[in-house]
Amino acid sequence: MAAPTTTDRFDDIPDGLDRVGAHRAPPKPGRGWIGFAWAALTTGILVGLGVLALSVFTDSITNLNLPFSPETSTAAPADPAETTAAAVTPALDPAIAITVLNGTPVEGLANTVGDALVADGWEGAAIGVGSRSSAAVTDITATIVYYVDAADEAAALAVVETLGVGEARLSTDYPSSPMTVLIGSDYTPPTG
């Protein structure tokens, strides 16, 4: 049984009127997905354009390791100690400020290393010139001497020699200090 319909003034159409009017049909099923698909496509295009703009204006896109990032050499990297040692001779620079960070669970290791560096002529490792503290993590395995300016490479190599372990690395990971020694579990404090 059909539901009764009610009539209103729009149901009475005068004779001779060619125009009948317009009505809305019920929405087709699945119509909302079309709008969602267009929004997703537009978002994908905008994100892609943003990443492309980043790669054009900065070199930081190579650090993201995206599938479409510029390829780096697939050849085995040379040993940095061999390459750098041949080009730059390690040299003591007592004036350079050195930050010592303890990346191990050993308490007071930053002070021990800082004191040892000062005793070996690195006056920049003294408290007040440089700084000493614990790193944000305590599971660092390899000692690394970070230097911000390429001109400090010889000093960084000399710090590695003084410590007897680690590698020197040009980096802006610690920009607030010209040189940062991140002590890892491979460091053995001198005995005696």
N, C-alpha and C positions, 0 to 999 in steps of 0.2 A: 504494500500500500504506500503510495507516494505521499509525501508530506504536503499539507495544504500550503498554497502560496498566497501571499498577500499582495495586493495591488496597491500602487501608489500613483502619483500624478505623472510619473515618467512612463508608465505603461500605456497611457493614452496618447497615441501618435495621431496628429491631424492628417487628414487625407491630403495628398499632393506634396507631402514633405518627403523629398528624396533621401535626405540624410536621416539615418536612423539613430546614430550615436555610437559611442565606443564602450567597450567593456573590457574588463581584465579577465584573462583566462587564468585558471589555477596555475601556480608555478610548476614547472616541469621538475620531476625528481632529479636530484643530483646537481642541480643548478648552482648550489653554493660552492661546490668543489671547483668550479671554473674560476670564480673570484679568488679562491685560495691559491689555485695554480698560478694565476697571473701575479698575485702578491709574492709568491715564492720565487717565481722567475725574475721578477723585478729586484727582489732582495739579493738573489744570487748575482745578478749582473752588477748591481751597485757594489757588492763586496768585492767582486772580481776587479772592477775598475779601481777600487780603493787600494787593493794589493798591488795592482799594476802601477798606480801612482806612487806608492811607497817604493817600489823597486826602481822607478825612474829617478825619484828625488833623493833617495838615500841608499846606502849600501847595506842597510840592516836587513834587507829581505834575504840575503844569503845566510844569515844566522838562523832563520826560521826553519831551514831544512824542509821546505815544501817540495812536492814532487816536480814542480815546474821551475824551481830555483835554478839559477845558473850553475852548471856542473863545475865541480872542483876536480882537480886532478885525481885520477884513480890510482896513480902510481903510489907505491909505498913511500911514505914520507921519510926523508933522510933523518938520521939521528940528530936532534937539535944541538946536542953537546958537540958533536963532530963538526957540524956546519958552522956554528957560531964560534967555536974555539979557533977555527982556522982563520976567521975573518977579524975577530976582535980579541985582543989580549986582556985578560982580567986585570983590573986595576983598582986599588983601594981608593975610595973617595970618602974621607972622614966627615965631610961637610953635609953629605946627603942625609936628609931625615928619613928614618926607617921606622915603619910600623911593624910590630911583631904580633902575629895572631896565633894563638894556640888552637889548633884544630884537632886536638887529641883529648882524651879524658884525663890525662895526667895534670894534676893541679900545679899551678905555678910555673909551667913550662915556658910561657911567654917571657916571664922575668928571668928565668935561667938562660934562655937563648939570648935575650937582650943584654944581660950582663956579660955573657961570653963574647958577644959581638963587640961590646965596648972594650973589653979586655984585649981584643985582637985589633984595636985601632979604629973601630967604627963608632966615632963619637956621635954620629947622628942617631944611633940606637939608644942613647941615654934618655932616661925619663926627663921630659921637659923639652927635648929636641924632637924625639920621635915619640911613639906611644906603644903601649903594650896592653893586650887584653885577650880574652878568650874569643874564639870565632863563634859564629852563630850555630855551627854544628861541631860535633866532636868525633866524627868518623872519617876525617881526612886521612887518606893513606899515603899520598905522595907530597913531599915538601916542594913548594913552588915559591920562587922569588919573583914577584910581579914588579915591573917597572913601567912607568907611564910614558917617559920620554926616551926615544931611541938613543939619545946621547948618553943615557945612563946604563947602556948595555954592559960596558966593561965593568962598572961597579957591581951590577947584578951578578955577573959571572964570578966576580971576586967574592961576593957574599956566599954564593953556592960553594966555592972552594973552601971558604972559611968554615961553613957548616959541615962540609964533607958529604953532603947529600942534597938532592933536589935538582931542579932545573930552573933556568931563568926564562921568563916569558914576558914579552912586550904586551901590555894589556891595559885597558881602561876600566877593569873590574873594580879597582880600588883607587878612584881618582883623587881622593882627599890627601893622599900621601905619594911622594915621588917614588918610594919603594916600599913594598909590603911583603913581609916574609910570612907565608902561611905554613906553619909547622904541621907536618903529617906524622903518622905513626912510623914512617921509615927513619925518622930522626932519632939518633941515639946520643943523649947528652954525654959530654966528655967526663971521664972518671978522674978523680984525683984532685 
